Amino acid sequence: MKESLPGLLLCFAAGTLAAYLNYLMAKRAIRRSASAFTAVPVYRMILSVGLLAAVYFIAPRTGWSRTWMLVGAAAGLTIPSLPFSWLLMRAARDGEKKDEQKPEGGN
C-alpha cells in the first residue's frame, strides 16, 4: 500500500477533476433548458467510464498497484459528487425561482 499511495492520490485527483467536469456539464445544461439536460447523463457516464478504463489500462505501465489506482479513481468520482450534487440541486432551485419572478409576456 505504501508504494501505491502516490498512484491512489493521483487517481483520486483525476476522479475529482472528472466529477467537477460532470458538475459543470450538468450545471450548464440546467441553465439552458430541460431538453438539454436529457443528454447530460450519457456524457457524464462516458467521461466517468473513460477515466476508469484509462486507469485500468495505464496502471500496468506504472509501478503502482492497479487495484489502489482504481479505488482512488472511483473514490475521486464518488466523494466529490456529493457536494457537487448539492450545488447542482441549489442551482436548479435558484433557476426555478428566477423563472417564477419573470413577468409573463414581457421581454
Secondary structure, DSSP 8 states (H G I E B T S, - for coil): -GGGHHHHHHHHHHHHHHHHHHHHHHHHHHHH-HHHHTTHHHHHHHHHHHHHHHHHHHGGGSSS-HHHHHHHHHHHHHTTHHHHHHHHHHHHHHHHHHHHHS-TT--
